[in-house]
Amino acid sequence: MMRLSAFLLLAVLTSALYLVHVRYESRRLYVELEKALADSRKMATDQERLQVEKRAQATPLRVERLARDRLQMRTVTPGITQYVTYADGAVLPEKKHE
């Protein structure tokens, strides 16, 4: 009888320790999941903000202004266009009309 009681006490203690361990792991994983979800929400918000900034940076007016100011580009006119013609398979540029 004493062996059975000792065995049952050991089984209850083992079960209790396992239960404590499982609850601890469960809480730890829940906290980790909440952190991951918070990070995911933050990344989604950042992505939306970056998409809005990207759309704002790529407006045609802004691109044209940057091309004119930084790259020293100008609008195309027939007077500054260089035409290319093909003769016998070779590419021959014509004279520039300026």
C-alpha positions in Angstrom: 0.0 0.0 0.0 2.9 2.3 0.8 4.4 1.7 -2.6 1.2 2.6 -4.3 0.8 5.8 -2.3 4.4 6.8 -3.1 3.8 6.0 -6.8 0.6 8.0 -6.9 2.2 11.0 -5.1 5.1 10.9 -7.5 2.6 10.7 -10.4 0.6 13.7 -9.1 3.8 15.8 -8.5 5.0 14.9 -12.0 1.7 15.8 -13.5 1.6 19.1 -11.6 5.1 20.0 -12.7 4.2 19.1 -16.3 1.0 21.2 -16.1 3.0 24.2 -14.8 5.6 23.8 -17.6 2.8 23.6 -20.2 1.1 26.7 -18.9 4.4 28.6 -18.8 5.1 27.6 -22.5 1.6 28.5 -23.5 1.9 32.0 -22.0 5.3 32.4 -23.5 4.1 31.4 -26.9 1.0 33.7 -26.6 3.2 36.7 -25.7 5.5 35.8 -28.7 2.4 35.6 -30.9 1.1 38.9 -29.8 4.5 40.5 -30.5 4.6 39.0 -33.9 1.1 40.3 -34.6 2.0 43.8 -33.4 5.1 43.7 -35.7 2.9 42.5 -38.6 0.5 45.4 -38.0 3.4 47.9 -37.8 4.9 46.5 -41.1 1.5 46.8 -42.8 1.2 50.4 -41.7 4.7 51.1 -42.8 4.0 49.5 -46.2 0.9 51.6 -46.7 2.8 54.8 -45.7 5.6 53.9 -48.2 3.1 53.2 -50.9 1.6 56.6 -50.4 5.0 58.3 -50.4 5.9 56.3 -53.6 2.8 57.5 -55.3 3.5 61.1 -54.2 7.1 60.9 -55.5 6.1 59.5 -58.9 3.6 62.2 -60.0 4.2 63.2 -63.6 4.7 66.9 -62.7 7.4 66.0 -60.1 9.2 63.7 -62.6 9.2 66.3 -65.3 10.5 69.0 -62.9 13.3 66.7 -61.7 14.2 65.8 -65.3 14.4 69.4 -66.2 16.3 70.6 -63.1 18.6 67.8 -62.1 19.2 66.1 -65.5 19.1 69.2 -67.6 16.6 67.6 -69.9 14.2 69.6 -72.1 11.1 68.8 -74.0 11.3 67.3 -77.4 10.9 69.6 -80.4 11.5 68.8 -84.1 14.3 71.3 -84.1 16.5 69.3 -81.7 15.5 65.8 -82.8 18.1 63.7 -84.4 16.6 61.2 -86.9 18.2 57.9 -87.8 17.8 56.3 -91.2 18.8 52.9 -92.4 20.8 52.5 -95.6 22.1 49.1 -96.6 21.6 47.8 -93.1 23.9 50.4 -91.5 22.6 53.1 -89.2 23.4 56.5 -90.4 22.5 59.5 -88.3 21.3 62.5 -90.2 22.3 66.1 -89.4 21.0 67.6 -86.3 18.5 70.4 -87.0 19.1 73.1 -84.4 
